[in-house]
């Protein structure tokens, strides 16, 4: 297993997921907005986030137990773990 390739794939999935989220947020729900496109973008974003969480878990990254799909959590210098989405996770919950 090539860890560098897997890590690169994880970063790529993260970037694409964020771009989809940005695109979905740019298009307001108006009558000019094609029916189903917003839902399609949301589903694509969700599927990529699930793939990201699956790959991150396989690589041993910590995931938020409160979010669905699970989000990668970050560690602060003092060891405190934070979820960038819900912000409601402590070190004990991530362990």
Kinemage of the C-alpha trace (Angstrom):
@kinemage 1
@onewidth
@group {chain A} dominant
@subgroup {mainchain}
@vectorlist {calphas} color= white
{ca unk a 1} P 0.000 0.000 0.000
{ca unk a 2} L 1.435 3.357 -1.071
{ca unk a 3} L 0.643 5.717 1.801
{ca unk a 4} L 1.752 8.797 -0.166
{ca unk a 5} L -0.664 7.976 -2.988
{ca unk a 6} L -3.507 7.380 -0.525
{ca unk a 7} L -2.750 10.632 1.275
{ca unk a 8} L -2.707 12.456 -2.062
{ca unk a 9} L -6.079 10.918 -2.942
{ca unk a 10} L -7.475 12.061 0.409
{ca unk a 11} L -6.326 15.627 -0.247
{ca unk a 12} L -7.817 15.552 -3.747
{ca unk a 13} L -11.162 14.309 -2.453
{ca unk a 14} L -11.150 17.062 0.156
{ca unk a 15} L -10.473 19.782 -2.425
{ca unk a 16} L -13.167 18.521 -4.820
{ca unk a 17} L -15.685 18.227 -1.998
{ca unk a 18} L -15.029 21.819 -0.922
{ca unk a 19} L -15.346 23.059 -4.518
{ca unk a 20} L -18.700 21.285 -4.872
{ca unk a 21} L -19.907 22.865 -1.638
{ca unk a 22} L -18.856 26.307 -2.863
{ca unk a 23} L -20.569 25.771 -6.228
{ca unk a 24} L -23.777 24.598 -4.552
{ca unk a 25} L -23.796 27.660 -2.287
{ca unk a 26} L -23.291 30.027 -5.257
{ca unk a 27} L -26.516 28.921 -6.939
{ca unk a 28} L -29.541 30.279 -5.098
{ca unk a 29} L -32.713 28.244 -5.153
{ca unk a 30} L -34.572 30.307 -7.754
{ca unk a 31} L -36.874 29.455 -10.601
{ca unk a 32} L -33.909 29.865 -12.992
{ca unk a 33} L -32.004 27.162 -11.125
{ca unk a 34} L -32.431 23.843 -12.971
{ca unk a 35} L -34.594 21.423 -11.025
{ca unk a 36} L -32.576 18.729 -9.336
{ca unk a 37} L -29.160 20.334 -9.873
{ca unk a 38} L -28.897 21.545 -6.292
{ca unk a 39} L -29.859 18.104 -5.010
{ca unk a 40} L -27.371 16.478 -7.393
{ca unk a 41} L -24.536 18.755 -6.202
{ca unk a 42} L -25.464 18.052 -2.574
{ca unk a 43} L -25.438 14.275 -3.182
{ca unk a 44} L -22.075 14.457 -4.963
{ca unk a 45} L -20.630 16.460 -2.077
{ca unk a 46} L -22.028 13.995 0.469
{ca unk a 47} L -20.661 10.988 -1.437
{ca unk a 48} L -17.210 12.568 -1.645
{ca unk a 49} L -17.296 13.344 2.082
{ca unk a 50} L -18.160 9.709 2.810
{ca unk a 51} L -15.271 8.575 0.590
{ca unk a 52} L -12.970 11.037 2.364
{ca unk a 53} L -14.018 9.761 5.787
{ca unk a 54} L -13.573 6.139 4.718
{ca unk a 55} L -10.100 6.751 3.333
{ca unk a 56} L -9.096 8.912 6.299
{ca unk a 57} L -10.220 6.199 8.712
{ca unk a 58} L -8.191 3.607 6.814
{ca unk a 59} L -5.144 5.875 7.038
{ca unk a 60} L -5.614 6.231 10.790
{ca unk a 61} L -6.800 9.847 10.916
{ca unk a 62} L -9.118 10.845 13.755
{ca unk a 63} L -12.760 11.413 12.783
{ca unk a 64} L -15.562 13.266 14.529
{ca unk a 65} L -18.072 10.825 16.036
{ca unk a 66} L -20.861 13.456 15.946
{ca unk a 67} L -20.829 14.435 12.257
{ca unk a 68} L -22.272 12.518 9.333
{ca unk a 69} L -20.456 11.935 7.169
{ca unk a 70} L -17.622 11.925 9.704
{ca unk a 71} L -15.261 14.884 9.438
{ca unk a 72} L -11.520 14.886 9.967
{ca unk a 73} L -10.643 16.456 13.304
{ca unk a 74} L -7.659 18.656 14.046
{ca unk a 75} L -5.411 18.710 17.089
{ca unk a 76} L -4.389 21.981 18.681
{ca unk a 77} L -0.964 22.508 20.226
{ca unk a 78} L -2.344 21.811 23.683
{ca unk a 79} L -3.647 18.421 22.497
{ca unk a 80} L -7.289 19.485 22.323
{ca unk a 81} L -9.137 17.910 19.392
{ca unk a 82} L -11.570 20.041 17.352
{ca unk a 83} L -14.025 19.254 14.608
{ca unk a 84} L -14.035 22.038 11.991
{ca unk a 85} L -17.732 21.435 11.292
{ca unk a 86} L -19.432 21.015 14.670
{ca unk a 87} L -16.603 22.171 16.966
{ca unk a 88} L -17.990 19.950 19.713
{ca unk a 89} L -15.398 17.266 20.313
{ca unk a 90} L -12.956 16.784 23.135
{ca unk a 91} L -9.789 14.704 23.266
{ca unk a 92} L -11.555 11.934 25.182
{ca unk a 93} L -14.307 11.656 22.558
{ca unk a 94} L -11.818 11.363 19.698
{ca unk a 95} L -9.764 8.630 21.382
